[in-house]
Amino acid sequence: MNLSLIRKDFSDQSTLGALSIDGHFFCFVLEDRERGLHSAMSHSELLANKVFGKTAIPTGRYEIILSFSERFQKQLPLLLNVPGFEGIRIHSGNVAAHTEGCLLVGSGILPNRVGNSRATLNSLMKLLNKTAKKEKIFIEISGHRPVMPDLVPEPHRIPHRNHLVSTSNLLK
């Protein structure tokens, strides 16, 4: 089974995305703030950009297993070998404060939150439990916060009354 999480909405508090299973939309996902991490980064690069408990995991492909969570006292999906992170699970929750790097599922969204999370997790667990008995499960996470390019690169000069004026003087 292949899950695909495409990050689509980025704020200073959280990241919202769409989770598909084998090419079909399943639910929304809320994560911590996306900070440009990807699985090919070195460990030192990851740690330099990570804010503990407030950073979305690196983009990349990860195997998922179902295992018992001591924290939640039940079986939950666990993402394996996430660079720079440990114990990344898919679970219920509504806001970024509930994530600590994990993926929160929900069937509805508002800015910086997902709704109907417990019911969505229960539906996901039914599918994953059935599938895990016969095949491996993977998730591919993609999408980064867009970076605004410099609108006027320096040094750039524009004509002004027969003189050349630096744009840095115009933007002050």
C-alpha positions as CSV (number, residue, x, y, z in Angstrom):
1,M,0.0,0.0,0.0
2,N,1.3,3.4,-0.9
3,L,0.2,6.6,1.0
4,S,1.0,10.0,-0.4
5,L,1.1,13.1,1.7
6,I,1.2,16.3,-0.3
7,R,1.8,19.4,1.8
8,K,-0.3,22.3,0.5
9,D,-0.9,25.0,3.0
10,F,1.9,26.5,5.1
11,S,1.7,28.9,8.1
12,D,4.1,29.9,10.8
13,Q,2.4,27.4,13.2
14,S,1.6,24.4,11.0
15,T,1.4,22.6,7.7
16,L,-1.7,21.2,6.1
17,G,-1.7,18.5,3.5
18,A,-3.8,15.9,1.7
19,L,-3.3,12.2,2.3
20,S,-4.1,9.8,-0.6
21,I,-4.0,6.0,-0.4
22,D,-3.1,4.3,-3.7
23,G,-3.9,7.4,-5.6
24,H,-7.3,8.2,-3.9
25,F,-7.8,11.1,-1.5
26,F,-8.4,9.8,2.0
27,C,-8.1,12.7,4.5
28,F,-6.3,15.9,5.5
29,V,-3.1,15.9,7.6
30,L,-1.8,18.5,10.0
31,E,1.9,18.7,10.9
32,D,4.2,21.1,12.6
33,R,5.7,24.0,10.6
34,E,7.5,22.9,7.4
35,R,11.2,24.1,7.5
36,G,12.6,22.8,4.2
37,L,13.9,19.5,5.5
38,H,14.3,16.6,3.1
39,S,15.6,13.1,3.7
40,A,18.8,13.6,1.6
41,M,20.1,16.3,4.0
42,S,23.0,15.5,6.3
43,H,22.3,14.9,9.9
44,S,24.0,18.2,10.9
45,E,21.9,20.1,8.3
46,L,18.7,18.5,9.6
47,L,19.6,19.4,13.2
48,A,20.6,23.0,12.2
49,N,17.1,23.6,10.8
50,K,15.0,21.6,13.2
51,V,13.2,23.2,16.1
52,F,12.4,20.4,18.6
53,G,8.7,19.6,18.8
54,K,7.8,22.3,16.2
55,T,9.1,21.0,12.9
56,A,7.5,18.9,10.2
57,I,9.5,15.8,9.3
58,P,11.7,15.7,6.2
59,T,10.1,15.1,2.8
60,G,10.9,11.6,1.6
61,R,9.6,8.0,1.5
62,Y,9.2,6.0,4.7
63,E,8.0,2.5,5.6
64,I,5.1,2.4,8.0
65,I,4.6,-0.4,10.6
66,L,1.8,-0.8,13.1
67,S,3.1,-1.0,16.7
68,F,2.0,-0.4,20.2
69,S,2.5,3.2,21.4
70,E,3.4,3.6,25.1
71,R,2.3,7.2,25.0
72,F,-1.2,6.5,23.5
73,Q,-1.6,3.0,24.9
74,K,-2.7,1.5,21.7
75,Q,-1.5,0.3,18.3
76,L,-0.7,3.2,15.9
77,P,1.2,3.7,12.6
78,L,5.0,4.3,13.1
79,L,7.2,5.8,10.4
80,L,10.5,4.1,10.2
81,N,14.0,5.7,9.7
82,V,12.9,9.3,9.6
83,P,16.2,11.2,9.6
84,G,16.7,13.5,12.6
85,F,13.4,12.3,14.2
86,E,12.3,9.4,16.4
87,G,8.9,8.0,17.3
88,I,7.0,9.6,14.4
89,R,3.5,8.3,14.4
90,I,0.2,9.0,12.7
91,H,-2.4,9.8,15.4
92,S,-5.4,11.9,16.3
93,G,-5.2,15.5,17.4
94,N,-6.5,18.9,16.2
95,V,-3.7,21.6,16.4
96,A,0.0,21.8,15.9
97,A,0.6,21.7,19.7
98,H,-0.6,18.1,19.5
99,T,1.9,17.0,16.8
100,E,5.5,17.1,18.1
101,G,6.5,16.1,14.6
102,C,3.8,13.5,14.1
103,L,1.1,13.5,11.5
104,L,-2.5,14.3,12.7
105,V,-5.3,13.0,10.5
106,G,-8.7,14.6,10.1
107,S,-11.7,14.8,7.7
108,G,-12.1,18.6,8.0
109,I,-9.8,21.5,8.1
110,L,-9.7,25.1,9.3
111,P,-6.6,27.3,9.4
112,N,-4.0,25.5,11.5
113,R,-6.3,22.7,12.5
114,V,-7.9,19.4,11.5
115,G,-11.3,18.2,12.7
116,N,-13.0,14.8,13.2
117,S,-9.6,13.4,13.9
118,R,-10.5,10.3,16.1
119,A,-13.0,9.0,13.6
120,T,-10.6,9.6,10.7
121,L,-7.8,7.7,12.6
122,N,-10.2,4.8,13.3
123,S,-11.0,4.5,9.6
124,L,-7.4,4.7,8.6
125,M,-6.4,2.0,11.2
126,K,-9.0,-0.4,9.7
127,L,-7.4,-0.1,6.3
128,L,-3.9,-0.3,7.6
129,N,-4.6,-3.3,9.8
130,K,-6.1,-5.2,6.9
131,T,-3.2,-4.3,4.6
132,A,-0.3,-4.9,7.0
133,K,-1.2,-8.6,7.2
134,K,-0.4,-9.1,3.5
135,E,1.9,-6.3,2.2
136,K,4.3,-3.5,3.3
137,I,3.0,0.1,3.7
138,F,4.9,3.2,2.6
139,I,4.3,6.9,2.7
140,E,5.8,9.5,0.4
141,I,5.8,13.0,1.8
142,S,6.3,15.9,-0.6
143,G,5.8,19.7,-0.8
144,H,7.8,22.5,0.7
145,R,6.9,26.0,1.8
146,P,7.4,28.3,-1.2
147,V,10.3,30.6,-1.0
148,M,9.8,34.2,-2.2
149,P,12.5,35.2,-4.7
150,D,14.1,38.6,-4.4
151,L,11.8,40.8,-6.4
152,V,14.6,43.1,-7.3
153,P,18.0,41.5,-7.1
154,E,21.0,43.7,-6.1
155,P,22.9,45.3,-7.5
156,H,20.3,46.4,-10.0
157,R,20.2,49.9,-11.3
158,I,17.2,51.6,-12.9
159,P,17.2,54.8,-14.9
160,H,15.8,57.8,-13.0
161,R,15.9,61.4,-14.5
162,N,19.0,60.7,-16.6
163,H,20.8,59.2,-13.7
164,L,21.4,55.6,-12.5
165,V,20.0,55.1,-9.0
166,S,20.5,52.0,-6.9
167,T,17.4,50.1,-6.0
168,S,18.6,49.9,-2.4
169,N,18.1,53.7,-2.1
170,L,14.5,53.4,-3.4
171,L,13.6,50.6,-1.0
172,K,14.7,52.4,2.2
